[in-house]
């Protein structure tokens, strides 16, 4: 048995799909099947029930899943701790990034500091949808993620980096259609749908619940430049980070709808139990410096 087999088991269990697990692990589906078969044969325990259309955990698989996750975490901590005795942090660090402007996320300063201070660390950046980032954290496909959220994704801890304000905006071409700022006026108009499990969805839900409306939702977007483009094109009502919304308004692309706004947090999330990992500690320390958290 090796750690790759356990990681494959955990990934398949989380995605409930051989195909998605193979994509997440960057290996072939036959390789996934082979690793699972070898693991089950060695343990003499059936972990998964497979059909042509689904993969589900057996009772034994359900009971062993948590232990497998802890074993993967412990293995990672062991490897990084051992490398730290050589005087520098080495290995691979995979960071997921939400689809906001990299400048607003301070990705450049973060990576500049990391590669300067820790030249032995290989860093992979993976930009993705919020729902994918949540799943990738759970399946150990990434080691941490910069997210927009008000609370920790399940199974994670997080460092809050900053507070962000978002504004409710409408296409500039709609500007003269309203005689007030009541959201009831927008209920029958198209809205751009927020991505599931995202900080954007949390904020939009707050706005809609406060107004007691359920609008028509059309296109789903999880990328702020795409959101800006869709609103400017007249696709529907959107929720955009205030700094970008101000730029778009100055360019004549959109207008604010009254003073409707919402706030959330920008945070770095990482799996529970990984706080002692040297690479995670280095990332947290660098983020604290870049965002000047100690001086607030």
N, C-alpha and C positions, 0 to 999 in steps of 0.2 A: 504494500500500500504506500502511496506517496501523496503529497499535498495536492498535486494536480487532480487526482481522482476526487478528493474531498471538495475542491473548488468546483469541479464539474458537477458533482452532486448538488451542491448548494445552489449553483446557478440554474440548473434545470428545475430544481424545486421552486425557486423564486419566479422564474418565467413561465413555469408549467408548459414548457415547449422545448423540444430538442432543437428545432430550427433556430429559435431565438437565442437559446443558450450557445449554440455553435457560433452564431454571429457575434455575441457578446464576448466569447472567449477567443475569437479569431482562429477557430479550428474547424475542421469539417464535421458534418453530422455523423458520419461513420466513426470518427475519432471520439466524439462524445459518447456514442453508444458503446464503443469498445471500452472506454474508461469506466463507464458505469457497470458494464458486465463484469469487468475484472474486479471492481470493488465489491460487488455483490457476491461473486464467487469466493473471494478471499475471506469476506466476513461470514459467508454462508447465511446471509440475511437478504431477503428481498426488500429493497428500499422504495421502488417505484413500480406503479402499475402502468403499463403502456398499451395504448390502442393506436389505431391508424390516425386518430384525430386528437388525442389528448394524452397528457402525462399527469398522473396524480400520485401523491405520496401514499404508501401503505401505512398501516399503524406503526410499524417499526420505523419507517422513514420519518414520520412525524416526530417520534420521540427522539430520534438521533439527529435531526436537523440542527437543533440548537447547539448540540455538542460539537457538531461538525463546524459550525460557524465560529465557536469559541476556539476550536483547534486551529483554524485558519488564522484567526487574530493572534493567537499565541505564537504560531510559527513566524508570522511577520514580525512580531515584537522581538523574538529570539534572533532572527537574522539581522535586523537593524541594530539591536543592542550589541551583537557580536562585531559588526562592522565598526561601530562607534569606538571600540577599543583600539582601532588602528589609527585613531586621531582625526578622522574625518568621516562625514556621512556619505555613504555610497549606496548605490542601488537605483531603483526606478521609482519615481513619484508621479502618480497619475492624478491630475487635477481636472475636474469638470467645471465648466464655466457657463453660466446662464447667458442667454442671447441678448445681452445689453451691450452698449458701446464700450469696447475694451478700455477706452480712456477714462470713462466714468468709474470703471471697476479697478483702475490703477494696475492693470495687468502688466504693463511695461515696467514700471518701477519694481513691482513684486518680483518679476523674473530676473531683472537686472541684478537685484540684490541677492537673489537665491543662487544664481550661477556664479556670482563673484565670491560669495561666502562659502559655497558648497560645490566646488567644481567636479567632485566625484558623483554628484547626484544627477541622474538622467531624468529630465522632467518632460512628461507628455501632457499637453493641453488638449482637452476634448470639449468642444463647444456643443451643447445639445439642449433639447427641450427639457423643461423642468421635470416632467414625468419620467423621462429617461434618466435624468440625474439622480432622482430618488431611487429608482430601481437599480442603477449602477452602484450606488452606495451600498445598498442592501446585498447585492450579489458580489461585492468586493471587486467589481470591474474597475472602479476608480477608488482612490484613497481619500479624496476630499472633494468638496465642491463649493464654488462661490455661487450663492443662491439669493433670490429675493423671497423672503418668507417672514412670517411673524412668529412661527414656532418651529422647533426642531422636527425634521422628518423622522419617522419612526426608526428607532435603533441608532440615533446619532446624538452627538453633542455639537454645540456650535458656538462660535465667537462672533458676536455682533460687531460689524465694522462701521456701519453708519445708518442713519435714518433716511428714507427716501420718500419724497412726495410725488404723487401722480395726479394729473388733472384729467377731468372728463372733457373731451373735445368733440366737436362736430365739424364736418367739411365747411370750408369758407363759403361755398356756394349755398349752404343752408342758412347762413347767418341772418337773413331777413325773414325767415319763416316763423319766428317765434315772438310772442308778445310778453314773455316773462322768462323765468328760470325754473319753473316747476318741471320735474322730470316726467310728470304725467304727459306732457306734450311730446315726449320722445317714445312713449310706450308702443306706439304703432309703427315706429320707424325702425329700420334695420340697425342692429348693433353688431360689432365685431366680437365674436365669442372668445373668452379667455381660455387658455389651456388648463386642463384638469390638473389639480394638485399644485397649482402655481400660486405665488404671492399675488399675482395679478388677479387671479380668480377670487382669492380671499378678499381683496379690496373691492372688486366689483360686486361681490355678494353683499358686502356691507352697504354699499351705495344703494343697491336695488332693494334690499330689505328695509332700509330706512325710508325709502320712497314708496314701499309697498307696491311695486310694479314688477311685471314679468314681461320684458320686451321680446321682440322678435330677434333671435340670434342667428347670424348668417355664417360668415367665414370665421374659422378659428385661426388665431395667430399667436405665436409665442416669441416673436422677434420684434424688437421695438422699431427698427428701421422699416420692416414690413408693415407694422401697425401704422406708422406715420404715412407711408405710401398709400395704404388702403383708405385711411380717413381722407387724405388729400384728394384722392380720386373720387370721393363721394360714395364709397361702399357702405359706410355706416358710422355710428357713434363709436368712439374708442376711448381707451384709458392709456395715457402716455406719461412717461417720466417728465416731471415739470420742466427740467432744463431743456429737454428736447422739444417739449410742447411750446416753450417760449420761442425757440429758434424757428419752429414751423409756423407759428403765428406771425412772427416778424417777416417770414417769407411769403405770407399771404396764402398759406396752404390750408389753414384751419383756424377755428376760433374756440375760445373757452366757452363752455356752457355754464353761465353763471359762475359761482365760486365753488362748484362741486369738486371736491378733492378727497384723497385718501392717503394715508401714510402706511409704510411698512418698513422692513429692515433689510439691509444688505448684510449677509453673514457668510462665514466659512463653516461648513458642516463637515464632520468627519465621524466615522463609526465609533460607537461607544467602546471603551476599552483601548482605544488607539492613542490616547493622550500621551502615553509614555513612549511612543514610537519616535525615535530620533528625527525622522524626516517630517513627521507631523509637528513635533515640537519646534523644529526649525521654521516650518511654514507659519505656525502661530506667532513665533517671535518676530518674523519678518513682517507679517501682516500688522502686528501691533506697532512696529516702527513706521511702516509706510502710512498707516492710517492715524498715527500719533495718538493711539488709544490711551497711553499712560498720562498724556498731558491734558485730558478732558476732565 
